[in-house]
Amino acid sequence: MRPTTAFGQRDQANFRPWRLALWIPWLVPIAPAPASGSDAEPGPEAVRFFESEVRPLLIENCISCHGPKKQGGKLRLDSRAGVLSGGDSGPAAVPGKPEESLLVEAIEYQGLEMPPKGKLSDERRAILTRWIAMGTPWPGGDEAIPAPTAEARPKITDEDRAFWSFQPVRHPEPPAVDDGGWSRNAIDRFVFAKLRESGLTPAPEADRTTLIRRLSFDLLGLPPTPEAVDAFVADARPEAYDELVESMLASPRYGERWARHWLDLVRYADSDGYNEDAERPDAFRYRDYVVKAFNEDRPYNRFAAEQLAGDEIDPDDPELRVAAGYLRLGTYEYNQRDVHGQWDTILNDITDVTGDVFLGMGLACARCHDHKFDPILQRDYFRLRAFFEPIWPRDEFALASPGEKADHDRATAAWEADAAPILAQIADLERPILEKEVTTAFNRFSEEIQALLKKPRAERTPAEHLIAELAYRQIVDEHKKLPAVMKKGKVKKEWEELQKRLAESATPRPAPLPTAMTVCDVGPIAPPTYIPGDRSKTPVEPGFLTLLDPSPASIVPVAPESTGRRSALAAWIGRADNPLTTRVAVNRVWQSHFGRGLVGTSSDFGRKGDRPSHPELLDWLASTFVQEGWSLKAMHRLILRSATYRQGAEHPAPEVGMKADPENRLLWRMTSRRLEVEPIHDAILAVSGELDASVGGPAVDFSKPRRMVYLKVLRNKRDPLSDGFDAPDSSSTTPQRNISVTPLQALLMINGPWGLERARGFARRVGDAAPDEDGRVELAYRLAFGRRPDPSERADARAFLRDQAARSAEEPEKTALVDFCHALLNASEFLYVD
């Protein structure tokens, strides 16, 4: 393929590199966005947002005064029509325009004040504002919000039970096909049978240069080196391709690439989110755990169990403590005074994400009522949430073996004994200031929370202790701020002198043991789980989806001071006969290799989601996955060795395929795909010779030349490249990246300082390695595109270098080479993979 324009169409007959910077993506046709406020049925994501966030908020805070029984100010908020028509003051919302909406004005207390009992939290106000900005989507047209109820559906129908994703996974026999020897494994037989039914034929196999580049980006997220390309192209042995796959699967770069797919799902970030967006310095340990787990090919059911219940599996294993940090990845507002509301939000979020990630089921819609589309009862939602009810967020667990902890405790005791007089003096100086700060923080809470904080631990119920501990985290924050306060106070000089003497103590102070964000259970007895609106206050016991397993979960305590609930959930999710887990897992692998899963909605296997394009193949893959020990690498081998994966992106009769299957769901060719932001970033650094390939460790700033998986992911402050190239919103699970084409992307790549600097690095590398113009052109092409330029491209490049040099007053040859390298980094061939 020839490079064409930055983000442009690939139909240019002749490449002129000096014209690249003139081509901008607004010349590419882009489908118009739907109009704000459309009455059309909202899409799956809008439905999910409304059902999981907006509907519960309206029920809890608005419907009692603006619903069927009471209409304050003649306003009803229990239907979309009521919201749009409004009351005495006018329409409550203007779809797509929160800045013009009275509802936003009211919740911000800018004139009207709703709800009158107290201002909603920042998070809840943001939910309503976002909903209006989305166009006030309302599933079911103008269907009114039902009153809260604890009543379950009387039954689940036979039609519900017959839905495809709830059926047991079968191991179908691959069909017998007459494909002329095209098939390489069972995958191809399933695919070819579907193609034949539609009168289609597969595309020819891609050339070896294309295959190694495709494999390298798919498995490693990096371009292949020129040496690797040469070796593979020259190796005509039949087993060369399989050996290439194996070498990439064995590379530590594989874990870095595939960890990013998982981090998208679990909404990983290095900061809390919300307004403060405080950084999480220990979050990187979870990211490194995921990289390691992928590199070791940890069985998927074990991988899931470690994250859901690592602390119960082995409380003394530091790595499993880190794995349980999965339960701490959600957003967190450190100074939220509504402690009960925040804890409820945290538990709901964990329940929602677990359903999305492991089961491919949107559970959030069942939080307020039985699911409107899928056979998920409201009681099912809270049966699943009950597994998480006892979790206790912890930050102080040392990541060390029992022996290491004992040694550290002895060293710490020796230091404290030696430094006792100085420590006492420091404490005397800090005490009055600390007491003042702690008292101020304490008084910010309601009387109920203050009473819980004062209540002795032994007298608290498990539920009370969790709320008290969540509140106490705000008190602890005052301790962390103390050094900064002391440096500004009246005793600053004396305090700093004591700190200096402490540092010079004869007995060295041992370095703190590393810690991680993790959880444990509050104890062997769990707090009760209740369904909102259930006046009987009957506790809901842990259980699974009623359609799959109506009986209560069997809970066996597996560790001291733990309920064993999450271990029971992990065991059920990891059961070989769970019809959702395996299908969801293999579908995600397929999606990452082909750009679309066999089920296009990879986190929605319900009625609103896509039906599988190849249901028998999906089941064959899922059953084979279990037979192969839940090995993700074994699944890669199957897919990557198939003739289906090895097809080219061009077909000799494309018009036939476009007519019969325009979305290429039947896989009659390989689909060209734009790289995600991480491989774009990493490939630019790799090509420029600046990439730091060190593995793991604390997250670093964007300015550092590390792989992007190791850069800080801040929820409220993204780096320019992430912001421009569709990096996921790390506040919510992202099953599939958006791929947009915008003018800002071109401007960022062409004019942005980071891209310009990388082009200079690229030019330095090429200039240092190749002594003449022709050699530099060839090396630049090989590094950027994995191939040599053809004669016309060589001629164009030489003409460009001469023209640019003639225009440059200072260092003309160097300036021209930088411009040439910059043009290649902006070519579609660099940013897309066939």
N, C-alpha and C positions, 0 to 999 in steps of 0.2 A: 504494500500500500504506500502511496505517496503522501507526504505531509501536505495538508492544505492550509486552511485558515484556523486561527485560534477559535475553537469551539464551533467552527463552521461546518457546512456540508462537505462531504468528501467527493465532490464531483468535478473538481478542477482538473482540467486536462494537463496543464503544465504548472509546475511549482515555481514560483518566484519568491524566494525567501524575503526579499526586501519589501514585499507587499504584505507580509503577514500582519504587521502591526496595524494595517489599515482595515483589516477585516474584523468586524465587531459583531457580537452575538445578537444584536437586535435586528440584524439582517436575516436571522434564522426564524422561520415561522414558529410561533409559540401559541399554543391553544389558549384562548382567553379564559380568565378566571371566572367562576360563576358570579353572578351579580349578588351584591349584599342584600340580605333580606329576602332571598328567594323562597317561594313557598314550596319548592321541590323537596322531596323527601331527602333529608340530610344523609351524607355518606357515613360509613362505619365509624370513622374517628369522631365525627361530630356527634353521632348517637352515643358513643361511649362517653364522651366528655359530658354530654347533657345528663345521661343516666347516672354516672358515677360522681359528678361534681355539682351540677346545677340543680337537678331535681332534689337531692337530699338537702341542699342548702335552702331552697325555697320552702320545702316542707317544714324544716326545723325552725326557720326564722320569719316566714312571711305569710303562710297560708292561714294561720289562725286569725289574722286580722284582715287578710285580703283574699279570702277564699269563698267557698259556697255558703258558709254560715254567717260570715261577717265581711262587709266591704267598706273598710275605712276610706273615707274620701271617694266613695263610689269606685274604688279601684279593686280589680281582681287580678291576682298573679298566678292563678292555677291553670291558665291556658295561654297560648301564644296570642290569641285574639284579645284576651283581656290585657295582656302586657302592651300590645300595640295600640289598642284603643284608649287605654288609660282611664283616668278618673277625672275628678274636678279640676286638677291642675294640667291635664293634657296627657298625651301618650307617655307611658313610663319608659319606653325605649324606642330609639330610632335605629333600626338594624344597620350594623356596620359603622355606626357613629356614636361611640360611647361618650364622646365629648359633648354631644348634643342631647344626651339622654337624662331625663329627670331621675331615673332610678340610680344612675351613677352619682348624680348630685346628692341624692338623699343618703346613700350609704357612705358618702364621704363627709356627711354632715355639713354640706355647703348650702344652708338655707333649710330645706326639709331635713329631718333626721330620722332615718329608718335603719334598723328597728329602734324604737324609742327606748327599749330597755338597756341599750348599750351598743356602741359602735362595733361592727363586725371586725374581725381580725384582718390584717393586711392580706393574708392568703385568700380569705373568703371574698373580700372586696375585689381582689384581682380575678377571681373566678367569674364573678358576674360581669366585670368589665370585659374580660376576654370573650365571654359568651355573646355579649352585645356586638363586639367587634367582629365576631364570626358571622353575624347576621341573624342572631337569635334562633339558631336551629332548634326545632321542636319535633322529635320523632312522633309519628302518628298524626301528622297534620295539626289539627287543633284539638286533639284529645286532651281532656282535662287531667290534671294530676290527681290520681286516686288518693283517698285518705290513707294515712299510715295504717298498716295492719300487720298483725303477727300471724294471721291465718295462712296456712300453707295451701297450695292447690290440693283439691281432694284426691287427685291421682295424676300419674304421668301416663300418657296415652301410648297405645301400641305404635302409633305413628312416630311419637318421640323416640321410642326404643329402637325403631327401625332406621333412624337417621344414620347416615354412613359412618360418621366419626365415632359413634358409640358402639358400632359392631365389633366383635372380636377380630383381632388382626389374624388374617389367614396367611398361609404360605403357598400362593398359587403356583402352578407349574408354568414356567415361561412358555409362551405359545410357539408352536412350530411354524417357521416362516421360510419362504423361498426368497432369500435376499441376495443370492449370488455370492455368498461368502462375506457379506458386509459386516455382520455381527461379530463382535469380539467377546462379548459376555452376555449374560441373561438380560441386562438392562436394554441392550440393543434389540433383542427379540421383542420385548414389550413395546419399544418405541417404533420399531419397523411395522409391527402389526397395526398400530394406530395410523401410521402414515399411509399404509396401503389402503385402509378403510376410506381415507379421504382422497385417494388418488394422488398421493404425494410421494416423492422420493427424497432420500437424504442428500445433503450436499457432499461434494468430494472432501476428502481429508485435507486439512490445512497443511501448508508447507511446514518444514521443521523449524524455520526461523519464527514463524507465527506461534507454533506450539510451545516452544521453550519460553517465549515472552508471556504467553497466556498462563502457562503453568507457574512461572516465577511470580507474577503478580497475584495469582489466585492463592498460592500456598505461602509465599514469603512476603508479598506486598512490596517487592523491590524489582527493579529491572535486572535481567541477566547480564553478566559481564560479557564483553566481546569474546574473551577466551572461552567462556562456557558455551556461547553460541557456536563458535567455531568447532569446538570439540563435539557437540551434539550433531551438528550438520554433517560433520565428516564421519560420524560413526554410523555405518549402514547396518549394523547388527539388528536383528528383530527385537532383541531384549534391551536395546539402548534406551528406548522410551520408558520402559518400566523401571530401569535403573535410575533414570533421571527423576522419576516420581519419588522413588525411595530416598534418594539423596536429599531431596527437598523436604520430605517428611521428617528426616532425621536432623535437619538444620535447626538450631535454636531460633532462627528467624521465623520459623513456622509458628511457634507459640506466640510470638509477638503479633503476627498477622491475625491469627484466629482468636486470640484473646480479645482483640478489638470488637469482633462480632459479638462476643458474649457481653462485653462491657456496655455495648449499645442496649442490649436487652435489659440488663439489671440497673440501668441509669447511673452508671459510675460517674463520680465527679470528685475533685479535690477540694470542694468547698460546700458549704451548707445550703446555699440558695437563700431565698427571701431577700429582704433589703440589706441585711448585714453581710450575707454571703461570706462568712468567716471561713478561712482556709482550714483544711483537715490534713495536718502534716503527716499523720499515720495512715491515711487512706491508701497510699501506694502499696502497702503490704498486701492488701487484697488483690490489687492489680497484678503484682508479682506472683501471687499464688495462682491466679488464673493462667498466666503465661507458663508457669512451671507445670501445671496440671495438663495443659494441652501438649506441651513438649513431651511429657511422660506418657501421654495417651492414657490418662486415668480413665477407667471405665465410666461411661456417662452416668450410670445409676449411682456409682460411688461419688462422682463429682457433685451430683445433685444432693446426695445425702450429707456430704461434708458441709455444704453451704447451709442447708436447712437445719442441721443438728450436729455440727462438728464438735461442739462443746459437750454434747451428750455421748457421742461415739467414743471420745477419749479426752477427758478434761485436762490431762497432762501433756497433750501433744500441742506444742505452740502453733504448728501449721494449721491444725483444725480449728484453733481459736480464731486464727486469721480468716479461715474459710467462712466461719459463721458471721463474719463481717458483712456478708450478703444482706443480713437482716438490718444493717445500719446504713445502707446506701441511700435511703430516701432523703428528702429535704428536711431541714430542721431549723427552727427559729429559736435561737438560744435564749432570747429574752421574752418569750411568749408567756404572758401572765395567765392566760386561759389554759392552764395545765391540762385539765380534763379534755378540753377540745383538741389540744395538740396531740395528746396521747391517742385519742380516738382516731384522729387523722393518720397518725403513724401506723396504727394497727390495720386500718382500712387499706392504706397504701401497700403494706407488705402483703396483705391478702390478695389485692388486685394484681400486683406484679407477679406473684407466685402463680396465680391462675393463668396469666398471659404467657409467662415464660415457659413453664413446665407442661401446662395442659392445653395451651392454645385456646383457652376459653375466656371470654370477657365476663368475669364474675361481677364487676362493679354494678352492672345494671340490676342485679338482684339484691342490692343493699337495702332498697326501700320497699321492694315488692317482688313478687315472683317475676322472673325474667319474662319480658314481653315476647321474645322470639325463641329462646332456647329452653329446654326442660331443666332449668336451674331454679330451685325454689329459694325464696328469701331465707328460709331456714338453712338451706345448703350453704348460703354465703356465711352465715354465722357459725355453722358447724365447722367450716374451714378456718374462719377467723379464730375460733376457740383454740386451735393448735398453737397460735401465736400469743394468746392472751397473757401467758405468764412470763414473756421475755422481759429481761431487765438489761437495758443498755449499760455496758461497762467499758471504761477506757483505761483502767488501771491494771489489768492483768498483764503480768510480765511474760514475755515470750522467751521462756527459758525452761530447762528441765528442772525437776525438783532439786537435783544436786547443785545446779547453777544458782538457783534461788537461795539455797542454804548458804553457799559460799558468799553470795552477795549480801545476805542478811548479816553474816558475821563481820564482813568488812565494813558495812555501814554502822554496826554497833560500835566497832572499834573507833571509827572516825567520830561518831557522836560523843563517845566518852572523852576523847581527847579534846574535842572542840566545845564541850559542854558550857564552860564559862562564857565563851564568845556567843554561842547560840542563845544563851539566856539573856545576854545584853541586847542582842538583836531583837529577841521576842519582846522585851520590855519596851523597845522603841516602836515596834510595829503594832503592838496590841491596841493602843487607843485609836490609831488610824484604822486598823482592820475592823475593830468593833463598830466604828462609825459607818464604814462602808457596808459591812454585813447587815447592820441594823436597817440601813437605807434600803438594801435589796430585800430584806425580809418584809418590810412594811409595804412593799409594792404589791404583795399578794393579798388575796381575799382572806377574810377571817378564817374560812374553812381550811385553806392551805396552810395558814400560819399555825392553826391548831394541829394539823398533821405533822408539820415540821417539829413541833414541840413534843409530840407524842413519842414515847420510847418505842424503839424498834420492836421489842417483844410484844407490845400491846397493839401494834398495827395489824390489820388484816393484810393479806397479800396485795389486794387492790390498793389499799391505802399506802402501803409501802412503795409501790411503783409510782404513784402520784407524788408522794413526798420526795422520792429520789429524783424524779424528773425536775421538780421544783428546786431541789437542793443543788442541782447542777448550776443554777444561776448564782447561788451563794458561792460556790467554788470558783466561779469566774471572777469574783471580787478578790480572791486570793491571788489569782494569776495576774491581776492588774497592780498588785501591791508594789513591786519594784519600781514601776513607772511613777506611782504616787509618792513613794519615799524619796525619789530623786528630785522632787519638786517641793518637798516640805521643809519645815524649819530645822529638822534634824538631819538634813541631807548630808552634811559633812561628816557628822558622827557616824551615821549609818554606813556611808561609803568606806570610812576607815575600818569599821568592824568587818565589812565584807572583804576588804583587802587582807585583814589579819586572818579571816576564816580561810581564804584561799591559800594562805601560807602555812596552814596547820601542818604540824609534823607528820601526822597520819594522813595520807592522801585520801580524799573523798572518792569512793568508787563511782564510776560513771553509771548513770541510771540504766537499768535494763530496758531493752526496747519494749514498747507496748503497742497495742493495736486496738482499733475500734471493733468491738465484738459484743456478744451477749451471753447471758446465762439465764436460767430460769430463776424466778424470785424465790423459789423453794419447791418442796415436793407437792404443795397444794396450790392449784391454779386459782386466780381470781375468776369469778363467774362471768359468763358471756350472756348478754341479754339482747333480745331483738328490740330495737327502738319502737315504742308505741305499744308494747305488750304489757298491758296493765297487770297481768298476773305475775310478772317478774319471774317467770320460770326460766331457770338457767338452761342454756343450750350446751349440750355436751359435744365434744369433738366428733366429727364424722366427715364422710366424703360426699360426693354428689349422689343424691338419692337414687337416680336412675342407674348408677353403676354399682352402688353398695349402700342400701338403705339402713343397714344395721349400724349401731354406734361403733366407733373405732375401739379396737382393743388396745388399751394403753398399759404398757409395762414399764415401770421406772427402770432406767438403765444406768443411772449415775447418781451419786449422792446429791442431795439438795436440788433435784431436777424432777420434773413431772414425767418425762419420757414422751410427752405429746409430739414434739417435733420429730423424734425418731420414728414414731408410728406413721406420721405423714410422709416422711422420706421413704419408708419401706413401701407404702402404698404407691407413691409416685414412681418408685423404681421397680415395681412388679413387672415381670415379663408379660403378664396378661392385661396390663393397663392399656386400653385401646388408644389413649391419647398421647402418653409420654413418648413412646417410640416413634409414632407417626410424626409428631411435632418435631422431634430431634432430627430425624433423617430429612424431613422436608426443609429444615433450616440449612442443612449442609448442601442440599440440592440447590436451594435458592442462591447460596453464596457462590456456586460454580456456574450457574446459568443465568443469574440475574432475576430469576423468578422461580418460586417453588412449584412443585407439582400441584400444591394448593397455593394459589396466589396470595391469599391472606394468611400469612404464616403464623400469626398469633390469634386467628379467628377461625376455628374449625366448626363454628356454629352455623345457624341458618342464614345469617347475614353475610357469611363469608363465602369464598369461592368453593365450588365443588372441584375435586381433584381431576386434573386432565387425564391422568393415567392411574386410576384407582388400584388396579392389580399390581402395577409396578410399585406404587407407594407401599402396599402391604408386603410385597416381596422384600423390599428394602428394609422395612421395619422388622420383619421376622428374621431376616438375615442379620440385621444389626444385633439382635439379642443372641443369635447363634454364634456370632463372632465375639461374644463377651462384651457387648456394648462399646466396641472400639470405634472411635471416630476416625482414626487413621485407616482402619480396614474399610470404612465407608468411603473415604477419599479414594482409596485404591480402586474400589469397584467403579466409582463414577469416572475417575480420571483415565482409567484404562479402557473405557468404553469407546466404541466408534462414534457414539452420539456426542460425547464431549470433544472428540478429535475432529469434528466437522469444521470446514471453513465457514467464514461469515458470508461468503458469496456463493450463490447457487446458479447453475447454468440456465435454469428456467424460473427466475424469481417471480414472474408474473403469476405463475400457477400457484405458488405458495402464498403470495400476497392475497390472492382472491379467495383461496380456501381457508387460510389460517393467517390473517394479517398480524396477529399478535405473536405468532410463532409458538403457540402453546404446545403444538405437536412436535416441535423440535426438528423441523426440516432443514435447519441450518443453525450455526452458532450465532448468537446475537452480539453485535458489537456493543461494548459498554464503556461509559465514561468512568474513569477511576474515581474512587472516593477521595476525600481530602487527605487522608493519611498517606496512601501510596503516592499521591501527587507530591506532597511535601517531602516524603522520604526519597522518592525517585529524583527529585531536583537536587537534593543534597548528595545522593549517591553519584549522580552524573557529574556534579561539580567537584567531586572528590573531597567533600567537606564532612561527610556523614560520620558521626561518632557512633560506632557500633557497640558501645558498652551496654551491658544488660542490667536492667533492674535499678532499684534505688529510688530515693525521693524524687518526686515530680520536679521538673525544672521549667524555667521560663521559656517562652517561644524563641527567644534570641539564641538559645543553645542549640547546637547542631545535632541533637539526639533524634532518634526515631520518634514519631509523633505520639506513639502510645505512651511514651515516658514524659511528655510535656504536661504541664498543669491543665486540668480541665476545670475552669472556673465557671460556675453556672451563670453569673451575671456579667462576666467580662471575658468574652471570647477573643482569641487572637484573630487578626484580619483574615487569614486564610480559612480558618474554621467558619467564620461568619459568612464568608463569600461562597464557600463550596459545600454547603448543606450538611455541616456537622450536626449530629443529633442534639435535640434538646435534652440535656442530661437530667432534667427534672422528671421525665417520664420515660417509660420503656419505648424503645424504637425497634420494631421488628424488621423494618426495611427503610433504607435511606431514601429521602427525596433526591431527585436528580433535576436540578433546574439549570437553565441557560439564561444568564442575565448580563447586561452591559457591565455591571460592576465587576464581574469575574474577569472580563477582558481587561478592564482598566486596572484592576489589581495586579494581574499578571504582567501587563505591558508597562505600567507606570509605577507600580508599587516598589518601594525601596528594597524590600526583601528579595523580590524576584530579580531586580537589577543587580544586586550584590551577588546573587547566586550565578547570574550570567557571567559576571567578572571572574568568579571562581572557576566556572566551566571553561572560560577562555584561557585562564592561566594554566589549567590542567592540559588542555589541548596544545597550547603554545609550547609548553615545556616538554611535552612528549613527542611532538612531531616537528621536524625541522623545516619543512617546506609547506607551501600553501596546499598542495594536493593532499599531502598526508594529514594536514589539519582538518580538511573537509571530510576526509574519510573517517578519521577517528571521531569527529563530532557526531557524524551520522551513526556510527556504530554504538557510541555511548548513549545517544538519545533514543534511537529507534531500534537498536539491535540488528542493524543490517547495513550493508554498504550502499552508497548512492549509485544510481545508474548514470550513464554518461550525460544525459541531459541535466540531471541534478548537479553533477560536478561542474558542468559549464555554467549553469546559472549561479552556483555558489561562488565560483571564481570571479564572475562578472560583478556580483554583489560586493565581494571583498574589495575589488579594485575601485568600484564606484564609491563605496563608503570611505575608503582610505583617501580618495581624492577630495572628499568633503571635510575631512578632519584636519584641523590645524596642528593639534598636538598628538604625538604618538599615533600616527594614522593607521598603521598596521594593527596595533593593539586595539584601538578603538573599533576598527572594522570587525575584528574577530569577536569582540564582545557583542556587537550588534548581531552578528551572524548566530552566535550561540544563544542569544536572547530570543531570536526568531524561532530557533528550533524548539526551545522550551515552551513556546507559545503555540506550537503546531498541534493540530488535532491528533496526529499520529503519536505524539508524546503523551497526550492526555486520555487517549482511548485505547482499548485493547480489543482485538478481534478474536 
